[in-house]
Amino acid sequence: MSTGLTIGIVIVAAVVVVAAALAMTSRGGSPRGLKRRFGPEYERVVAQHDGDTRAAERELAERVQRHGALHERDLEPAERERYAARWTTAQKQFVDSPREAVTEIDRLLAELAAARGFPEGGRYEDQVAALSVHHADHVDGYRRVHRVALAPQGGAPQSRAGTEEMRVALVEARPLFDELVTPASRGHGRRHRAGAGSGGRLPWSADAARPKES
């Protein structure tokens, strides 16, 4: 093999490697890109894998590969109003019926995510994986409210969700709701501000009547 041909092969190989690296980085596939893209979700998955960062990064890279190209559909104004009204109703319902309110919020988030173009709520794990790619900062709030909504009503006390746990779940789920109900063109600007101000509060103040214990 001639020296010129060898050099040509080496150059082509180098170009392929660089192109692959750039493509991976653009998809958030490099370790630094994954950390930046997933934020707190990155740390959660690493902990789930007992500190094995390579295993965690493989899982996150697979999520990006499966769901990174997903295009979020903007809601029509009337749809946004309906979802906002449902949240308000459920939030008010929490005072008298916290479990029913949490169940409705869980259902509402599943339906809202599906309306935005994410997998249907019946495929919960797939839906959450897709949401984690595009709304990594707040997807864990959805997990929490879903977990609380499915908690048994009877059985041992430690297996039941108390009223305070349900209240916290609703508060933590609100930022994701805000992002999903906001037009995509404005959603990125609100991503780190969601839940600030009155958005994350439930409809009682410190001196108001507290919700009934479940």
N, C-alpha and C positions, 0 to 999 in steps of 0.2 A: 504494500500500500504506500503510495507516495506521501511525502511530507505535507504537501498542499491539501490532499484529500483528508488526511488525519486532522489537520488544523480545521478544515471545514466542518468535519463531523463534530469536533469538540465545540466549535462555535454554535452549531445548530443545537446541540445538546444543552449548552449553557442558556441559550435563548428560551428553549422549552421549559427548563427549570425555573427561570426567572418569570416567564409568563404564568406558569402554574402557581408560583408563589404569590404573584400579584392578584391572580384570580381568587385564590384562597383568602387573601387579605380583604379583597373587596366584598367577599361574602361573609366577612366576619369570622373566617375559619382559623386564622392564626391565634395563638394564645392571647396576645395583646388585643387583637380584634374582638375575640370572644369576651374577654373581660370588659372591654369598653361597651360592647353591644348589650351584654346581659346584666352587668352591674351586680345588684344583690342576688339575682337569680344564679349568677356564676358561683357565688360563694355557697348558696344553698345546695347546688348540685354537687360541688366539691365535698361538702359535708355529708351529703347523701351517699357519696362514694368513699366515705371514711378517709378523706384527704387525698385520694388518688386523683391528682389533677389531670393525668392523661385520660383516664376513664371518663371523667367529667367532661373534658373538652371533646372527646369523641361523641358523647351523647349530645352536647350542645351543637357541635358541627353538623351532626345528622339532622337536628331540628332545623337548622338554617337551610340545609340542603332540601329538606321536605317542604318547608313553609316560607322560606325567604322571599320567594317570588310572588307570594300571595298579595293580591291587590285589594285593599279595603274599599268597600263601596260606601259612598256618602249616603247618609240618610236624607230622606225628604223632610222638609220642615215639619210636616204633620206627624211623621214618624217620631221625630225627636220629641215633639210635644207629648205624644202618647207615652213614650218611655219615661219621660220626666214626670208625667202625672202619675204613672204607676209607682215610680220610686217614692214620690211624695206621699202617696196613699199608704204604701207599705211602711214608710218611716213613721207616719202617724199611728198606724195600727200597732206598732211595736209597744206602745205604752200599755195597751190592754192585752195584746196577744203576741208576745215576742217570738215564739216559735213559728207561728203562722207568718209573721213578717219576714223572718229570716228565710223561710222556705220560699216565699214569694220573691225575695231579692235574688236568691240563688237561681230561681227559674227565669227571672227577668234578665240577669246577666247572660245566661245561656242563650236566650232568645235574641238578645241584643247583639251578642257576638256573632251569632249565625246570620243575623240581618246585615252585619257589616262585611260578611263574606268569609268568616271563619267556619271551620267544620261545625256540623250540627251538635247541639248539646247532648244528644244521645250518645255521641262519641266523646265523652267528657275528657278523657286523657289526651286524645288527639286535639281537641279544642284548646285545652290548656297549653299543650306544647306549642301550638301555633300562636296563641296569645303571648307566650313567653318570648317569642322571637320578635314580636312587634310592640309589645307593651311590657317589657321585662321589669320595669320599675314597680309595677302595681299588680302583676298577675297573682302574686301570692295572696292578695286580699280576696280574690275569687276563690282560691283554694280553701282559705279559712272559712269563708261563709258557706261553701259547699260542705265542708267537713262538719261544721256545726249543724247545718240543716239536716244532715244524715245521722246525727248522733241519736242514739236510742232515748226514748222518753222514760222507760222503766229501767230496771236493772240496778247495778251498783252505782252509788253516787258519783264515783270517779269517772264513770263512763258516760254520764249525762252532761249536757252543756247547760251551764247556769245562765241566768239572765245577764250577768256582767260579761260573760264570754260571748254571748250572742250580740250584746251591744257593741263590744269591741270589734267583732267580726263585721258588723254593718258599717262601722266607721272606716275600717280598713278596706272594705270593698268599694267605698264611694269613689276614690280616685280613679279606679279602673272604669267605673260607670261614667265618670266625667269625660274621660278620654274617648270612650267608645261613642258617647252621644254627641261629641263635638265634631264638627266637620273636619275631615282629614287635613285640609289645608291649614287649619288652625290648631290641630291637635298637638303637633310637635312643640309649639310654643308653650302649651299648657302642661306638657308632660311632667315637669318638675315642680309645677305650681298646683297641680290637682290636689284637692283636699284642703288647701289653705283657706283661711277665712271661714265663712259659714258653711261651705260645702260639705265638710266632714262632720258637722255636728248633728246630733239627733234633736228632735223638737222639744227638749226640755232644758231648762237652765238649772243652775245649782240649787235654787230655792223653789223649783217647781216640783210637782209630784213625780216621784220616780216610778218606773214601770213596775207592774206586778211581777212577783217572782213566779217562775214557771215550775 
